[in-house]
Amino acid sequence: MARIQFFAVEGEIEKLFAAGYSIKLAYDHLVQSGKITMSYRAFYDNLNAKKKHAVSSQLPHWQQSQEEKRRKLGIGNKEPIIKHDKNPNPDEIC
């Protein structure tokens, strides 16, 4: 039942967060207006489930960090981050 209530007010929750409401204030507002009857824990769990679903649709964590490194270094996706010279100068070798 809580999940159904959450989906019914999902758009309003996003508007409340955009207006600066905290999770607790958004929950209290929805309960006081009679739009939800679920516990705070159920509300919070539904928020976390939504967040996990949104994150899982993005790149995996290890790819995100690699992409971030490449962006900061100005390297394209196909170029290696560490460049290796196949013909090193013998004078530069320690």
Biotite code that builds the C-alpha atoms (Angstrom):
import biotite.structure as struc

atoms = struc.array([
    struc.Atom([0.000, 0.000, 0.000], chain_id="A", res_id=1, res_name="MET", atom_name="CA", element="C"),
    struc.Atom([2.841, 2.392, 0.821], chain_id="A", res_id=2, res_name="ALA", atom_name="CA", element="C"),
    struc.Atom([4.416, 1.956, -2.609], chain_id="A", res_id=3, res_name="ARG", atom_name="CA", element="C"),
    struc.Atom([1.109, 2.823, -4.299], chain_id="A", res_id=4, res_name="ILE", atom_name="CA", element="C"),
    struc.Atom([0.756, 5.941, -2.157], chain_id="A", res_id=5, res_name="GLN", atom_name="CA", element="C"),
    struc.Atom([4.350, 6.895, -2.937], chain_id="A", res_id=6, res_name="PHE", atom_name="CA", element="C"),
    struc.Atom([3.835, 6.569, -6.693], chain_id="A", res_id=7, res_name="PHE", atom_name="CA", element="C"),
    struc.Atom([0.625, 8.603, -6.438], chain_id="A", res_id=8, res_name="ALA", atom_name="CA", element="C"),
    struc.Atom([2.439, 11.582, -4.910], chain_id="A", res_id=9, res_name="VAL", atom_name="CA", element="C"),
    struc.Atom([5.844, 11.149, -6.571], chain_id="A", res_id=10, res_name="GLU", atom_name="CA", element="C"),
    struc.Atom([5.475, 14.304, -8.661], chain_id="A", res_id=11, res_name="GLY", atom_name="CA", element="C"),
    struc.Atom([4.517, 16.355, -5.624], chain_id="A", res_id=12, res_name="GLU", atom_name="CA", element="C"),
    struc.Atom([7.495, 14.965, -3.692], chain_id="A", res_id=13, res_name="ILE", atom_name="CA", element="C"),
    struc.Atom([9.845, 16.158, -6.433], chain_id="A", res_id=14, res_name="GLU", atom_name="CA", element="C"),
    struc.Atom([8.226, 19.610, -6.339], chain_id="A", res_id=15, res_name="LYS", atom_name="CA", element="C"),
    struc.Atom([8.625, 19.777, -2.550], chain_id="A", res_id=16, res_name="LEU", atom_name="CA", element="C"),
    struc.Atom([12.316, 18.868, -2.795], chain_id="A", res_id=17, res_name="PHE", atom_name="CA", element="C"),
    struc.Atom([12.792, 21.450, -5.539], chain_id="A", res_id=18, res_name="ALA", atom_name="CA", element="C"),
    struc.Atom([11.194, 24.020, -3.218], chain_id="A", res_id=19, res_name="ALA", atom_name="CA", element="C"),
    struc.Atom([13.775, 23.197, -0.538], chain_id="A", res_id=20, res_name="GLY", atom_name="CA", element="C"),
    struc.Atom([11.821, 20.825, 1.708], chain_id="A", res_id=21, res_name="TYR", atom_name="CA", element="C"),
    struc.Atom([13.805, 18.227, 3.628], chain_id="A", res_id=22, res_name="SER", atom_name="CA", element="C"),
    struc.Atom([12.685, 14.592, 3.567], chain_id="A", res_id=23, res_name="ILE", atom_name="CA", element="C"),
    struc.Atom([11.064, 14.940, 6.990], chain_id="A", res_id=24, res_name="LYS", atom_name="CA", element="C"),
    struc.Atom([9.268, 18.192, 6.109], chain_id="A", res_id=25, res_name="LEU", atom_name="CA", element="C"),
    struc.Atom([8.007, 16.724, 2.828], chain_id="A", res_id=26, res_name="ALA", atom_name="CA", element="C"),
    struc.Atom([6.737, 13.649, 4.674], chain_id="A", res_id=27, res_name="TYR", atom_name="CA", element="C"),
    struc.Atom([5.018, 15.770, 7.345], chain_id="A", res_id=28, res_name="ASP", atom_name="CA", element="C"),
    struc.Atom([3.403, 17.977, 4.683], chain_id="A", res_id=29, res_name="HIS", atom_name="CA", element="C"),
    struc.Atom([2.016, 14.973, 2.782], chain_id="A", res_id=30, res_name="LEU", atom_name="CA", element="C"),
    struc.Atom([0.688, 13.340, 5.966], chain_id="A", res_id=31, res_name="VAL", atom_name="CA", element="C"),
    struc.Atom([-0.939, 16.555, 7.200], chain_id="A", res_id=32, res_name="GLN", atom_name="CA", element="C"),
    struc.Atom([-2.571, 17.150, 3.826], chain_id="A", res_id=33, res_name="SER", atom_name="CA", element="C"),
    struc.Atom([-3.974, 13.597, 3.935], chain_id="A", res_id=34, res_name="GLY", atom_name="CA", element="C"),
    struc.Atom([-2.208, 12.435, 0.784], chain_id="A", res_id=35, res_name="LYS", atom_name="CA", element="C"),
    struc.Atom([-0.304, 9.591, 2.450], chain_id="A", res_id=36, res_name="ILE", atom_name="CA", element="C"),
    struc.Atom([-0.825, 7.449, 5.543], chain_id="A", res_id=37, res_name="THR", atom_name="CA", element="C"),
    struc.Atom([2.397, 5.399, 5.442], chain_id="A", res_id=38, res_name="MET", atom_name="CA", element="C"),
    struc.Atom([5.037, 5.484, 8.156], chain_id="A", res_id=39, res_name="SER", atom_name="CA", element="C"),
    struc.Atom([8.088, 7.686, 7.833], chain_id="A", res_id=40, res_name="TYR", atom_name="CA", element="C"),
    struc.Atom([10.242, 4.551, 7.486], chain_id="A", res_id=41, res_name="ARG", atom_name="CA", element="C"),
    struc.Atom([8.149, 3.324, 4.521], chain_id="A", res_id=42, res_name="ALA", atom_name="CA", element="C"),
    struc.Atom([8.374, 6.789, 2.938], chain_id="A", res_id=43, res_name="PHE", atom_name="CA", element="C"),
    struc.Atom([12.152, 6.870, 3.415], chain_id="A", res_id=44, res_name="TYR", atom_name="CA", element="C"),
    struc.Atom([12.565, 3.309, 2.085], chain_id="A", res_id=45, res_name="ASP", atom_name="CA", element="C"),
    struc.Atom([10.602, 4.221, -1.053], chain_id="A", res_id=46, res_name="ASN", atom_name="CA", element="C"),
    struc.Atom([12.827, 7.267, -1.591], chain_id="A", res_id=47, res_name="LEU", atom_name="CA", element="C"),
    struc.Atom([15.945, 5.099, -1.289], chain_id="A", res_id=48, res_name="ASN", atom_name="CA", element="C"),
    struc.Atom([14.515, 2.500, -3.673], chain_id="A", res_id=49, res_name="ALA", atom_name="CA", element="C"),
    struc.Atom([13.828, 5.246, -6.212], chain_id="A", res_id=50, res_name="LYS", atom_name="CA", element="C"),
    struc.Atom([17.349, 6.642, -5.779], chain_id="A", res_id=51, res_name="LYS", atom_name="CA", element="C"),
    struc.Atom([18.942, 3.192, -6.202], chain_id="A", res_id=52, res_name="LYS", atom_name="CA", element="C"),
    struc.Atom([16.896, 2.573, -9.344], chain_id="A", res_id=53, res_name="HIS", atom_name="CA", element="C"),
    struc.Atom([17.970, 5.912, -10.824], chain_id="A", res_id=54, res_name="ALA", atom_name="CA", element="C"),
    struc.Atom([21.620, 5.237, -10.030], chain_id="A", res_id=55, res_name="VAL", atom_name="CA", element="C"),
    struc.Atom([21.536, 1.688, -11.417], chain_id="A", res_id=56, res_name="SER", atom_name="CA", element="C"),
    struc.Atom([20.414, 3.020, -14.796], chain_id="A", res_id=57, res_name="SER", atom_name="CA", element="C"),
    struc.Atom([23.606, 5.111, -15.002], chain_id="A", res_id=58, res_name="GLN", atom_name="CA", element="C"),
    struc.Atom([27.130, 3.858, -15.606], chain_id="A", res_id=59, res_name="LEU", atom_name="CA", element="C"),
    struc.Atom([28.652, 1.550, -12.977], chain_id="A", res_id=60, res_name="PRO", atom_name="CA", element="C"),
    struc.Atom([30.718, 3.298, -10.319], chain_id="A", res_id=61, res_name="HIS", atom_name="CA", element="C"),
    struc.Atom([34.087, 2.215, -11.712], chain_id="A", res_id=62, res_name="TRP", atom_name="CA", element="C"),
    struc.Atom([33.170, 3.526, -15.174], chain_id="A", res_id=63, res_name="GLN", atom_name="CA", element="C"),
    struc.Atom([31.941, 6.801, -13.760], chain_id="A", res_id=64, res_name="GLN", atom_name="CA", element="C"),
    struc.Atom([35.231, 7.430, -12.009], chain_id="A", res_id=65, res_name="SER", atom_name="CA", element="C"),
    struc.Atom([37.191, 6.491, -15.143], chain_id="A", res_id=66, res_name="GLN", atom_name="CA", element="C"),
    struc.Atom([35.018, 8.778, -17.277], chain_id="A", res_id=67, res_name="GLU", atom_name="CA", element="C"),
    struc.Atom([35.512, 11.574, -14.739], chain_id="A", res_id=68, res_name="GLU", atom_name="CA", element="C"),
    struc.Atom([39.293, 11.121, -14.875], chain_id="A", res_id=69, res_name="LYS", atom_name="CA", element="C"),
    struc.Atom([39.265, 11.185, -18.674], chain_id="A", res_id=70, res_name="ARG", atom_name="CA", element="C"),
    struc.Atom([37.137, 14.330, -18.719], chain_id="A", res_id=71, res_name="ARG", atom_name="CA", element="C"),
    struc.Atom([39.431, 16.124, -16.267], chain_id="A", res_id=72, res_name="LYS", atom_name="CA", element="C"),
    struc.Atom([42.529, 15.164, -18.243], chain_id="A", res_id=73, res_name="LEU", atom_name="CA", element="C"),
    struc.Atom([40.921, 16.057, -21.561], chain_id="A", res_id=74, res_name="GLY", atom_name="CA", element="C"),
    struc.Atom([41.418, 12.568, -22.949], chain_id="A", res_id=75, res_name="ILE", atom_name="CA", element="C"),
    struc.Atom([38.970, 10.912, -25.347], chain_id="A", res_id=76, res_name="GLY", atom_name="CA", element="C"),
    struc.Atom([37.333, 7.560, -24.559], chain_id="A", res_id=77, res_name="ASN", atom_name="CA", element="C"),
    struc.Atom([39.678, 5.510, -26.779], chain_id="A", res_id=78, res_name="LYS", atom_name="CA", element="C"),
    struc.Atom([42.968, 7.012, -25.637], chain_id="A", res_id=79, res_name="GLU", atom_name="CA", element="C"),
    struc.Atom([44.717, 5.403, -22.638], chain_id="A", res_id=80, res_name="PRO", atom_name="CA", element="C"),
    struc.Atom([45.071, 7.512, -19.512], chain_id="A", res_id=81, res_name="ILE", atom_name="CA", element="C"),
    struc.Atom([48.757, 6.600, -19.130], chain_id="A", res_id=82, res_name="ILE", atom_name="CA", element="C"),
    struc.Atom([50.721, 6.987, -22.337], chain_id="A", res_id=83, res_name="LYS", atom_name="CA", element="C"),
    struc.Atom([53.577, 4.570, -22.961], chain_id="A", res_id=84, res_name="HIS", atom_name="CA", element="C"),
    struc.Atom([56.460, 5.309, -25.284], chain_id="A", res_id=85, res_name="ASP", atom_name="CA", element="C"),
    struc.Atom([57.374, 2.107, -27.147], chain_id="A", res_id=86, res_name="LYS", atom_name="CA", element="C"),
    struc.Atom([60.788, 3.553, -28.102], chain_id="A", res_id=87, res_name="ASN", atom_name="CA", element="C"),
    struc.Atom([62.140, 5.261, -24.958], chain_id="A", res_id=88, res_name="PRO", atom_name="CA", element="C"),
    struc.Atom([65.171, 7.493, -25.049], chain_id="A", res_id=89, res_name="ASN", atom_name="CA", element="C"),
    struc.Atom([68.002, 5.551, -23.278], chain_id="A", res_id=90, res_name="PRO", atom_name="CA", element="C"),
    struc.Atom([69.329, 8.805, -21.787], chain_id="A", res_id=91, res_name="ASP", atom_name="CA", element="C"),
    struc.Atom([66.031, 9.332, -19.918], chain_id="A", res_id=92, res_name="GLU", atom_name="CA", element="C"),
    struc.Atom([66.075, 5.891, -18.265], chain_id="A", res_id=93, res_name="ILE", atom_name="CA", element="C"),
    struc.Atom([67.390, 5.955, -14.702], chain_id="A", res_id=94, res_name="CYS", atom_name="CA", element="C"),
])
